[in-house]
């Protein structure tokens, strides 16, 4: 919904807020299948599904207008290295984090498409408006000052 935004964090819950009134709308939390550790990133797919990623290395998509999860990918990011960010790129989701890998997942097939080792911790992912190119923000790198 374009009149709402989401926040998440250490409590493993996603809070939906109304943009116009800045008031609470609802909480997304699936205590059976949801996140088991801090939520570290959120993004929205082209069809309006909210996607979350956490230190538990799970990628979860939430049904629009619902408080329950739709599906989950348990990633293979290295043990002890949390996923710190994600970005939706078309029908794919990119994840990255302290294990120094960017991994691309086919959301519809729930499978990994590609992984790229960067050799430095990754702090952010973005997408260009041109050709959906993936941008990677690296630890201790200044591009413009």
C-alpha positions in Angstrom: 0.0 0.0 0.0 1.5 3.4 -1.0 0.1 5.0 2.1 2.1 2.8 4.4 5.6 2.1 5.4 7.3 -0.7 7.4 9.9 -0.8 10.2 11.6 -3.8 11.8 14.4 -4.7 14.2 15.6 -6.7 17.2 12.1 -7.9 18.3 11.6 -10.0 15.2 8.4 -8.1 14.3 7.5 -5.9 11.4 5.4 -2.9 12.2 3.2 -1.3 9.5 2.6 2.5 9.8 0.3 4.9 8.1 2.3 7.6 6.3 -0.3 10.4 6.5 -1.0 10.1 10.3 2.2 8.3 11.4 0.0 6.0 13.3 0.3 2.2 13.9 -1.6 0.0 11.5 -0.6 -3.6 12.4 2.2 -6.0 13.3 3.5 -8.8 11.1 4.8 -11.7 13.1 4.6 -15.4 12.5 5.7 -17.1 15.7 5.7 -20.5 14.1 7.6 -20.0 10.9 8.8 -16.3 11.0 12.1 -14.9 11.9 14.0 -16.3 14.9 16.5 -13.5 15.2 16.8 -9.7 14.4 15.3 -8.5 11.2 18.0 -6.7 9.2 16.3 -5.7 6.0 12.9 -5.0 4.3 11.9 -4.4 0.6 8.8 -4.6 -1.5 8.3 -6.7 -4.7 6.8 -5.3 -7.9 3.4 -7.0 -7.0 3.4 -5.4 -3.5 4.6 -8.2 -1.3 6.8 -7.2 1.6 10.0 -9.2 1.9 12.1 -9.4 5.1 15.6 -10.8 5.9 17.1 -11.5 9.2 20.2 -12.5 11.2 18.6 -16.0 11.1 19.5 -16.1 7.4 15.9 -16.5 6.3 14.2 -14.5 3.5 10.4 -14.3 4.2 7.7 -12.9 2.0 4.5 -11.6 3.6 1.0 -11.8 2.0 -0.3 -8.3 1.1 -3.0 -7.2 3.6 -2.3 -10.2 5.8 -0.3 -10.8 9.0 1.0 -14.2 7.9 4.0 -15.2 5.9 3.6 -16.6 2.4 6.9 -18.4 1.8 10.4 -18.6 3.1 13.9 -19.3 1.8 16.5 -20.6 4.2 19.7 -19.2 2.7 23.1 -20.7 2.7 25.1 -17.7 3.9 28.0 -18.8 6.0 27.4 -19.7 9.6 27.9 -16.9 12.2 27.7 -14.2 9.5 24.4 -12.4 9.4 22.7 -11.2 6.3 22.7 -7.4 6.6 20.8 -6.3 3.6 18.5 -7.3 0.7 17.2 -5.8 -2.5 14.4 -6.9 -4.8 15.5 -6.9 -8.5 12.7 -7.9 -10.8 11.7 -11.5 -9.9 14.9 -11.9 -7.9 16.1 -11.0 -4.4 19.7 -10.2 -3.7 21.1 -10.8 -0.2 24.5 -9.8 1.3 26.2 -9.5 4.5 29.2 -10.3 6.7 30.2 -13.4 4.9 31.3 -11.2 2.0 28.9 -12.9 -0.5 26.2 -11.4 -2.7 23.6 -14.1 -3.4 20.8 -13.8 -6.0 17.7 -15.8 -5.4 14.8 -16.6 -7.8 11.9 -15.7 -5.7 9.4 -17.7 -7.7 11.4 -21.0 -7.8 12.8 -20.5 -4.3 16.3 -21.3 -5.6 19.7 -19.6 -5.7 20.7 -18.3 -9.1 24.1 -16.9 -8.5 26.6 -16.0 -5.8 29.5 -13.5 -6.0 32.4 -13.3 -3.5 33.4 -9.7 -2.9 36.2 -10.2 -0.2 34.9 -7.4 2.0 31.8 -7.0 4.3 28.8 -5.7 2.4 26.7 -3.0 4.1 24.1 -2.0 1.5 22.5 -3.1 -1.8 20.7 -0.8 -4.3 19.4 -1.0 -7.9 19.9 1.5 -10.7 17.0 2.7 -12.8 18.9 1.6 -15.8 18.7 -2.1 -16.6 18.1 -3.1 -13.0 21.8 -3.2 -12.3 22.7 -4.1 -8.7 24.8 -1.7 -6.7 26.9 -2.9 -3.7 27.9 -0.8 -0.7 31.2 -2.0 0.8 32.6 -1.6 4.3 35.2 1.2 4.7 34.9 2.5 1.1 34.3 6.2 0.4 33.0 6.9 -3.1 32.3 10.6 -2.6 33.4 12.9 0.2 
